[in-house]
Amino acid sequence: MKKDFLEEYACILQQCEKPSRYIGNEYLSFEKDFDKAKVRVLFAFPDKYEIGISNFGFKILYHILNSSKDFLADRLYAPDLDFLNLLKENNKGLYSLEQKKPVSNFDFVAFGLQYELSYTTVLKMLEMSNVPIFSKDRGDSCPIICAGGPCAYNPNALIDFIDLFFIGDGEDVFLEVCKKYEVLKNSGRENILKELSKIEGVYSPKYSDKVKKRTCELKIEYAPTASPIPHFASIHDRATVEIRRGCARLCRFCQSAHTNLPIRERPKEDVISLVKEYVKNTGYDEYSLLSLSSNDHSEIEDIIEELNKHFRGSGVNVSLPSQRADNFSIRLANLMQEVKKSTVTLAPEAGSQRMRDVINKNLTQEQIINAVLSCVKEGWQKVKLYFMIGLPTETYEDLEGIVNLLSQIISECKRDAGRAPNITCSISILVPKPFTPFQWCAQDSLEKIYEKISFIREKAKPLKNVKLNFHNPKTSKAEAFLARADKRVSEFIYKLYQEGSYMESWDENFSYEKYINTASSLGIDLEGETEKHIGAEEALPWDFIDCGISKSWLKDSCKKACSNEKTEDFSSVKT
């Protein structure tokens, strides 16, 4: 660790709650020569260290750029409020973790937009980095501020503050941008932005009329087999290997499924070698096989079986995201839990068959119950189920279907397995997202959402083995407003930032009243915007983005949803 940094920041670090968030020098972090690098990129994550250091997209890009002899990548995470206030009190700015350099010393600052409620944090991080908030105010000496990730599919809320948005996969496009910048870097800021905006997948609010998303193959050289080990437990503290990108299920609420097409599957041999290398390099005792639908990988069982043999006796365990009940395999479940039986996670999403057809979740009640029952018979005691409410055409009969499904699971498990599992239900509220068939649909009013939550709680009271967790309805309302933002919302974000909004992804920092009052002061009816149904022929604020799926196909899928029809033929999904 650089001695001068410790001397300058020692007093601040000693006073904050978790100084290890801000010192860098993690095992397996890169230490490259800043002065010799031809292009310097700072990856900035607008949330806490323990969240950002787990982000796999950042790990991929950090690995790719640092693997090049000409490029350097460093990291920055949003400081928690205590450290933020200490920096302000001591007139200190934000700095990069590895290099301990001011943010303004980098060529690019690249924000990962994972969640709509991080937008004001982006602006605060720019302020604390002594970088002008508005892109129009930046001169040739300022870094280029760019952003990518899921929220970039509707960039309108940040359109006045971000110089370049990266739409789609970031691997190839980031390398191309850095290579082009190396040639252009002395040609003036405006010329650089104009030329970079010509790269496929790059959108400049100033120089682009439209943009087509970028897709990338799952190249083995792009996959990290090591990453900085956090100083304390992060939210996903494990080795991660992406096994599949994209999902052909196309649940109608799911933006990731629609924007990450086409399906790309990593070969079995590559998955196995990457996992072995990652675990060897890091010492993790758990690895994750990452995908939107991991058990859809054509060789998933063989992969885990071979890795179990390799790691047998070492205590190394495998983790998968939630499994599909219609493709559920007890053999796979047993392979996953060979080291320890923890929790089986499934995502029925809806309780009634009618509603599962509406959202295109091609699952039957029998499949869901059999998946849980099989696990309980094999010794599992804990089950986690994901549901969603506020879906188009939803009735109270559909909501009661959630409780009836839980009741039947408990009943059949008691009858056929001799005991009922402990069930945790996580219930979220629909947020209509761009580039999904539900992008035109209204979100329920807060009054209706709270009524539905009360209804489910009341109906579920007799179920002793069930714990219900509901997502915050007010947070969901704010998410929906920002998800479908038009260009007016940029002014709204700036005013929120001016009023002190920061790190709003954490409930203790989020004020719904501030959202309502700020919107009202700008003549915006926030709740009205979320609760309106957008006409099928209306222009959408994100129409200038080509995500690879035709608008007509999305319209047809939305029409089928309203008629309780599933989509089974995906041959016409592409533009």
C-alpha positions in Angstrom: 0.0 0.0 0.0 1.3 3.4 -0.9 2.8 5.1 2.2 1.8 8.6 1.2 -1.8 7.5 0.8 -1.9 6.0 4.4 -0.4 9.2 5.8 -2.9 11.4 4.0 -6.0 9.3 4.7 -5.1 7.6 8.0 -7.2 9.9 10.2 -10.3 9.4 8.0 -9.9 5.7 7.7 -9.6 5.3 11.5 -12.9 7.1 12.0 -15.1 5.2 9.5 -17.0 2.0 10.2 -15.3 -0.3 7.7 -12.0 1.1 6.5 -11.2 -2.1 4.6 -13.8 -0.9 2.0 -11.5 1.9 1.0 -7.9 0.7 1.2 -7.6 -1.6 -1.8 -4.6 -3.9 -2.0 -6.8 -7.0 -2.0 -5.2 -10.3 -2.9 -5.3 -10.9 -6.7 -6.0 -7.2 -7.5 -3.9 -5.8 -10.4 -1.0 -3.4 -9.7 0.1 -2.0 -13.1 2.3 1.0 -13.9 -0.1 3.9 -14.2 2.3 6.0 -16.2 3.1 3.3 -18.8 -0.6 2.5 -19.5 -1.8 4.0 -22.8 -5.5 4.0 -21.8 -6.6 4.1 -18.2 -10.2 3.0 -17.2 -11.8 3.4 -13.8 -14.8 1.0 -13.2 -17.1 2.8 -10.9 -19.9 0.9 -9.1 -22.6 3.2 -7.6 -23.2 1.0 -4.5 -21.2 -0.3 -1.5 -17.9 -2.2 -1.8 -19.4 -5.5 -0.7 -22.1 -5.2 -3.5 -19.8 -3.9 -6.2 -16.9 -6.3 -5.7 -19.3 -9.2 -6.3 -20.5 -7.8 -9.7 -19.5 -10.4 -12.3 -19.7 -8.0 -15.2 -17.1 -5.8 -13.6 -14.9 -8.8 -12.9 -15.0 -9.7 -16.6 -14.1 -6.2 -17.9 -11.4 -5.7 -15.1 -9.8 -9.0 -16.2 -10.0 -8.2 -20.0 -8.5 -4.7 -19.8 -5.8 -5.6 -17.3 -4.8 -8.6 -19.5 -3.8 -6.1 -22.2 -0.3 -4.7 -21.8 -1.5 -1.3 -23.1 -4.6 -0.8 -20.9 -5.1 -0.4 -17.2 -8.3 -0.9 -15.2 -8.9 0.2 -11.6 -12.0 0.2 -9.4 -14.1 2.6 -7.4 -17.1 1.8 -5.2 -19.6 4.3 -3.7 -18.5 5.3 -0.2 -21.0 4.7 2.6 -22.4 7.8 4.2 -19.9 7.9 7.1 -16.9 7.8 4.8 -18.6 10.2 2.4 -19.1 12.8 5.1 -15.5 12.4 6.4 -14.2 13.0 2.9 -16.3 16.2 2.7 -15.2 17.4 6.1 -11.6 16.9 5.2 -11.9 18.3 1.7 -10.8 15.1 0.1 -12.0 13.6 -3.2 -12.7 10.0 -4.3 -9.7 7.9 -5.5 -9.1 4.6 -7.2 -8.5 1.6 -5.1 -5.4 0.1 -6.7 -3.6 3.2 -7.9 -4.8 5.6 -5.2 -5.2 8.2 -8.0 -7.8 10.9 -8.3 -10.7 10.0 -10.5 -10.0 12.9 -12.9 -6.6 11.3 -13.8 -8.3 8.5 -15.7 -9.3 8.5 -19.4 -12.6 6.8 -18.8 -14.9 6.4 -15.8 -17.3 3.6 -16.5 -20.4 3.2 -14.3 -22.3 -0.1 -14.0 -26.0 0.6 -14.0 -27.6 -2.4 -12.3 -30.5 -0.7 -10.5 -32.5 2.4 -11.2 -32.3 3.7 -7.6 -28.5 4.1 -8.0 -28.8 7.1 -10.4 -28.4 9.9 -7.8 -25.4 8.0 -6.4 -23.7 8.3 -9.8 -24.1 12.1 -9.7 -22.7 12.3 -6.1 -19.7 10.2 -7.1 -19.0 12.6 -9.9 -19.2 15.5 -7.5 -16.9 13.9 -5.0 -14.5 13.2 -7.9 -14.3 16.9 -8.9 -15.8 15.9 -12.3 -18.5 18.3 -13.7 -22.0 16.7 -13.3 -23.3 17.7 -16.7 -21.5 16.3 -19.8 -21.8 19.7 -21.6 -19.6 21.3 -18.9 -16.7 18.9 -19.4 -13.5 20.0 -21.2 -10.7 18.1 -22.8 -9.0 17.4 -19.5 -12.0 15.6 -18.1 -12.4 11.8 -18.2 -15.0 10.4 -20.6 -17.9 9.3 -18.4 -19.6 6.2 -19.7 -22.2 3.7 -18.4 -23.5 0.2 -19.2 -25.5 -2.6 -17.7 -29.2 -3.5 -17.6 -30.4 0.1 -16.9 -28.6 1.4 -20.0 -31.4 0.0 -22.1 -33.3 3.1 -21.2 -30.6 5.8 -20.6 -33.0 8.8 -20.5 -32.8 9.4 -16.8 -29.0 10.0 -17.1 -28.8 11.4 -20.6 -27.5 14.8 -19.5 -24.7 13.4 -17.3 -23.2 10.4 -19.2 -21.1 11.0 -22.3 -21.4 7.4 -23.8 -23.7 4.5 -23.0 -22.6 1.0 -23.9 -25.7 -1.1 -25.0 -25.4 -4.9 -24.7 -22.4 -7.0 -24.0 -19.4 -5.0 -22.9 -16.4 -7.3 -23.7 -15.7 -6.6 -27.4 -17.0 -3.0 -27.4 -14.8 -1.9 -24.5 -11.7 -3.3 -26.1 -12.6 -1.6 -29.4 -13.3 1.7 -27.6 -10.0 1.7 -25.8 -8.1 0.8 -29.0 -9.8 3.6 -30.9 -9.3 6.1 -28.1 -5.6 5.3 -28.0 -5.4 6.6 -31.6 -7.7 9.6 -31.0 -6.8 10.8 -27.5 -5.0 13.9 -28.6 -7.7 15.0 -31.2 -10.0 16.8 -28.7 -12.9 15.7 -26.6 -15.7 16.4 -29.1 -14.0 14.6 -31.9 -13.3 11.6 -29.7 -16.9 11.3 -28.6 -18.2 11.7 -32.1 -15.8 8.9 -33.4 -16.4 6.5 -30.5 -20.2 6.9 -31.1 -19.7 5.2 -34.5 -18.8 1.9 -32.8 -21.6 -0.6 -32.7 -23.1 -0.8 -29.2 -22.0 2.8 -28.3 -24.6 5.5 -27.8 -23.8 9.2 -27.5 -26.7 11.4 -26.4 -25.0 14.2 -28.5 -23.9 12.4 -31.6 -26.1 9.3 -32.0 -29.7 9.1 -33.4 -30.0 5.4 -32.7 -27.9 2.4 -31.5 -27.9 -1.3 -32.0 -26.9 -3.5 -29.0 -23.6 -5.3 -29.1 -23.4 -9.1 -28.6 -20.3 -11.1 -27.8 -19.4 -14.8 -27.8 -18.4 -16.5 -24.5 -14.7 -16.6 -25.4 -12.6 -18.5 -22.9 -10.0 -15.8 -22.9 -12.6 -13.3 -21.7 -13.5 -15.4 -18.6 -11.7 -14.5 -15.4 -10.1 -17.3 -13.4 -9.2 -14.9 -10.6 -10.5 -11.7 -9.1 -9.7 -9.4 -6.2 -10.6 -11.2 -2.9 -12.6 -8.8 -0.7 -11.3 -7.9 2.7 -14.6 -9.1 4.3 -17.5 -11.2 3.1 -19.2 -9.8 0.1 -22.7 -10.7 -1.0 -21.5 -13.3 -3.5 -18.3 -14.5 -2.0 -17.4 -17.3 -4.3 -15.8 -18.2 -7.6 -18.1 -17.5 -10.5 -18.1 -19.0 -14.0 -20.7 -17.9 -16.6 -22.0 -21.0 -18.3 -24.7 -19.6 -20.5 -25.8 -16.2 -21.6 -29.4 -15.5 -22.7 -32.6 -17.4 -21.9 -35.1 -18.9 -24.4 -37.9 -19.0 -21.8 -38.8 -15.3 -22.4 -41.0 -14.8 -19.3 -42.9 -11.7 -20.2 -41.8 -9.6 -17.2 -38.1 -10.4 -17.6 -35.9 -7.8 -19.3 -32.7 -9.9 -19.1 -34.2 -12.7 -21.1 -35.3 -10.4 -23.9 -32.2 -8.2 -24.1 -29.6 -11.0 -23.7 -30.5 -13.0 -26.8 -29.2 -15.0 -28.7 -28.5 -18.0 -26.4 -24.8 -18.7 -26.0 -23.6 -21.8 -24.2 -20.1 -22.3 -22.9 -18.8 -25.8 -23.7 -18.6 -28.3 -20.9 -14.8 -28.7 -21.1 -14.3 -24.9 -20.8 -16.7 -24.6 -17.8 -14.8 -27.4 -16.0 -11.4 -26.0 -16.6 -12.4 -22.4 -15.7 -14.0 -23.6 -12.4 -10.9 -25.6 -11.5 -8.6 -22.8 -12.2 -10.7 -20.2 -10.4 -11.0 -22.2 -7.2 -7.3 -23.1 -7.3 -6.3 -19.4 -7.7 -8.6 -18.0 -5.1 -9.1 -20.7 -2.5 -12.9 -20.3 -2.5 -14.8 -23.2 -1.0 -17.8 -22.5 -3.3 -18.2 -21.9 -7.0 -21.3 -20.6 -8.9 -22.4 -21.6 -12.4 -23.9 -18.4 -13.6 -26.8 -18.2 -16.0 -30.4 -16.9 -16.3 -31.5 -20.5 -16.4 -28.5 -22.7 -15.3 -30.2 -26.0 -15.5 -31.0 -25.4 -19.1 -27.4 -25.9 -20.0 -27.3 -29.1 -22.1 -24.6 -30.7 -20.0 -25.2 -29.2 -16.6 -25.4 -32.6 -14.8 -22.3 -33.9 -16.3 -20.4 -30.7 -15.5 -21.3 -30.8 -11.8 -20.7 -34.6 -11.6 -17.2 -34.2 -12.9 -16.5 -31.2 -10.7 -17.8 -33.1 -7.7 -15.3 -35.9 -8.4 -12.5 -33.4 -8.8 -13.3 -31.5 -5.5 -14.4 -34.6 -3.5 -13.0 -34.3 0.1 -12.0 -30.7 -0.3 -15.3 -29.2 1.0 -15.8 -27.2 -2.2 -19.5 -26.8 -3.0 -21.5 -25.7 -6.0 -24.1 -22.9 -6.2 -26.8 -22.4 -8.9 -29.3 -19.7 -9.2 -33.0 -20.7 -8.8 -33.9 -23.8 -10.8 -36.7 -24.3 -13.3 -39.3 -26.8 -12.0 -40.1 -28.0 -15.5 -36.5 -29.0 -16.0 -35.9 -30.0 -12.5 -33.8 -33.1 -11.9 -33.4 -34.7 -8.5 -30.1 -36.1 -9.7 -29.0 -32.5 -10.4 -30.3 -31.4 -7.0 -28.3 -34.2 -5.3 -25.2 -33.3 -7.2 -25.5 -29.7 -6.2 -25.9 -30.6 -2.5 -23.3 -33.4 -2.3 -21.2 -31.5 0.2 -24.1 -30.0 2.2 -27.9 -29.8 1.8 -28.9 -26.1 2.2 -31.8 -24.6 0.4 -33.6 -25.5 -2.8 -34.7 -22.4 -4.8 -37.5 -22.4 -7.4 -39.3 -19.6 -9.1 -43.0 -20.4 -9.8 -43.6 -16.6 -10.1 -47.4 -17.1 -10.0 -49.8 -19.3 -8.1 -52.5 -20.0 -10.6 -52.1 -21.7 -13.9 -53.9 -18.9 -15.7 -51.4 -16.4 -14.4 -48.4 -18.5 -15.2 -49.8 -18.6 -18.8 -50.1 -14.8 -18.8 -46.4 -14.4 -17.9 -45.4 -17.2 -20.2 -44.0 -19.2 -17.3 -44.5 -22.6 -18.8 -44.9 -24.5 -15.5 -47.7 -26.7 -14.2 -48.7 -27.0 -10.6 -47.8 -30.7 -10.7 -44.3 -29.8 -11.8 -43.8 -27.3 -9.0 -45.1 -29.6 -6.3 -43.2 -32.6 -7.6 -39.9 -30.7 -7.6 -40.4 -29.6 -4.0 -41.6 -33.1 -2.9 -38.6 -34.8 -4.5 -36.2 -32.6 -2.6 -38.0 -33.1 0.7 -37.9 -36.9 0.2 -34.1 -36.6 -0.4 -33.6 -34.8 2.9 -33.9 -31.1 2.1 -35.6 -29.1 4.9 -35.6 -25.6 3.4 -37.2 -24.3 0.2 -37.2 -20.8 -1.2 -39.9 -19.8 -3.7 -40.1 -16.6 -5.8 -43.5 -15.1 -6.7 -44.6 -11.8 -8.3 -47.8 -9.8 -7.9 -49.3 -6.9 -9.7 -49.2 -8.7 -13.0 -51.5 -7.8 -15.9 -55.1 -9.2 -15.7 -54.3 -10.4 -12.1 -57.4 -11.2 -10.0 -57.7 -12.1 -6.3 -58.4 -15.6 -7.3 -54.9 -15.7 -8.9 -53.4 -14.3 -5.6 -55.3 -17.0 -3.6 -53.6 -19.4 -6.0 -50.2 -18.6 -4.4 -51.6 -19.6 -1.0 -53.3 -22.7 -2.4 -50.1 -23.8 -4.0 -48.2 -23.4 -0.8 -50.9 -25.3 1.1 -50.8 -28.1 -1.4 -47.0 -28.3 -1.3 -47.1 -28.7 2.5 -50.0 -31.2 2.4 -48.4 -33.5 -0.2 -45.0 -33.3 1.5 -46.5 -34.3 4.9 -48.4 -37.1 3.2 -45.7 -38.5 1.0 -42.5 -37.5 2.8 -43.7 -37.5 6.4 -42.8 -33.8 7.0 -43.2 -30.3 5.5 -40.2 -28.2 4.6 -39.7 -24.7 5.9 -40.7 -22.4 3.0 -39.6 -18.9 2.5 -41.6 -16.9 -0.1 -40.0 -13.8 -1.7 -42.8 -11.8 -3.3 -41.9 -8.9 -5.6 -44.1 -6.4 -7.4 -44.2 -6.1 -11.2 -42.0 -3.3 -12.5 -42.8 -2.9 -16.3 -39.4 -2.8 -18.1 -38.4 -1.6 -21.5 -38.0 -4.3 -24.2 -40.4 -6.7 -22.5 -44.0 -7.5 -23.6 -45.1 -5.8 -20.4 -43.4 -2.5 -21.2 -46.8 -1.0 -22.2 -48.6 -2.2 -19.1 -49.7 -0.2 -16.1 -48.3 -0.8 -12.6 -50.8 -1.3 -9.8 -51.4 1.7 -7.6 -49.9 1.6 -4.1 -53.4 1.3 -2.6 -54.0 -1.8 -4.7 -50.6 -3.3 -4.0 -51.0 -2.9 -0.2 -54.5 -4.5 -0.5 -53.1 -7.5 -2.3 -50.3 -7.9 0.2 -52.8 -7.8 3.1 -55.0 -10.3 1.2 -52.1 -12.8 0.8 -51.0 -12.4 4.4 -54.4 -13.0 5.7 -55.0 -16.1 3.6 -51.6 -17.5 4.5 -52.0 -17.2 8.3 -52.9 -20.9 8.7 -49.6 -22.0 7.0 -47.2 -22.5 9.9 -44.2 -23.5 7.8 -44.3 -20.5 5.5 -42.5 -17.1 5.9 -43.6 -14.3 3.5 -41.2 -11.5 2.5 -42.6 -8.7 0.3 -40.5 -6.2 -1.7 -41.1 -2.6 -0.6 -44.1 -1.3 -2.7 -42.8 2.3 -2.6 -39.4 1.2 -3.9 -41.1 -0.7 -6.7 -43.1 2.4 -7.6 -39.9 4.5 -7.8 -38.3 1.8 -9.9 -41.2 1.7 -12.3 -41.1 5.5 -12.8 -37.3 5.4 -13.6 -37.5 2.3 -15.7 -39.8 3.9 -18.2 -38.2 7.3 -18.0 -38.4 9.9 -20.7 -35.9 12.8 -21.1 -37.8 14.9 -18.5 -36.6 12.5 -15.8 -33.0 13.7 -16.2 -34.0 17.0 -14.5 -35.8 15.0 -11.8 -32.6 13.0 -11.0 -30.5 16.2 -10.8 -33.0 17.8 -8.4 -33.1 14.7 -6.2 -29.3 14.7 -6.1 -29.3 18.4 -5.2 -31.7 17.6 -2.3 -29.2 15.1 -0.9 -30.5 11.7 -2.3 -27.7 9.1 -2.2 -27.4 5.4 -2.0 -31.2 5.0 -2.3 -31.0 1.2 -3.0 -30.8 0.9 0.8 -34.2 1.3 2.5 -32.7 3.6 5.2 -31.7 6.1 2.6 -34.8 6.0 0.5 -37.6 8.6 0.8 -40.7 8.0 -1.2 -42.1 11.3 -0.1 -39.0 13.1 -1.6 -39.6 11.3 -4.9 -43.3 12.4 -5.0 -42.5 16.0 -3.9 -39.6 16.4 -6.3 -41.6 15.1 -9.2 -44.5 17.3 -8.3 -42.3 20.4 -8.2 -41.4 19.6 -11.9 -45.0 19.1 -12.9 -44.6 15.3 -13.1 -47.2 13.0 -11.7 -45.0 10.1 -10.6 -47.7 7.7 -9.6 -49.8 8.6 -12.7 -46.8 7.9 -14.9 -46.4 4.4 -13.4 -50.1 3.6 -13.5 -50.8 4.5 -17.1 -51.1 2.0 -19.9 -49.1 3.1 -22.9 -50.9 2.7 -26.2 -49.5 0.0 -28.5 -48.9 2.6 -31.3 -47.3 5.2 -29.1 -43.6 6.1 -29.5 -41.6 4.8 -26.6 -38.8 6.9 -25.1 -36.3 4.0 -25.7 -37.3 3.3 -29.4 -33.9 4.6 -30.6 -32.3 1.4 -29.2 -32.4 -1.8 -31.2 -32.2 -4.7 -28.7 -32.5 -7.4 -31.4 -36.2 -8.1 -30.9 -38.8 -6.5 -33.1 -41.4 -4.2 -31.5 -44.1 -6.1 -33.4 -43.1 -9.4 -31.7 -43.2 -7.8 -28.3 -46.7 -6.3 -29.1 -47.9 -9.7 -30.2 -46.6 -11.3 -27.0 -48.3 -8.6 -24.9 -51.6 -9.2 -26.7 -51.3 -13.0 -26.0 -50.7 -12.3 -22.4 -54.0 -10.4 -22.1 -55.7 -13.4 -23.7 -54.0 -15.9 -21.3 -52.0 -17.4 -24.2 -48.5 -18.8 -23.9 -45.8 -18.2 -26.5 -44.4 -21.5 -27.6 -42.9 -20.7 -31.0 -40.0 -18.3 -30.7 -38.9 -18.6 -34.4 -39.9 -15.0 -35.1 -38.4 -13.4 -32.0 -35.5 -11.7 -33.8 -35.8 -8.5 -35.8 
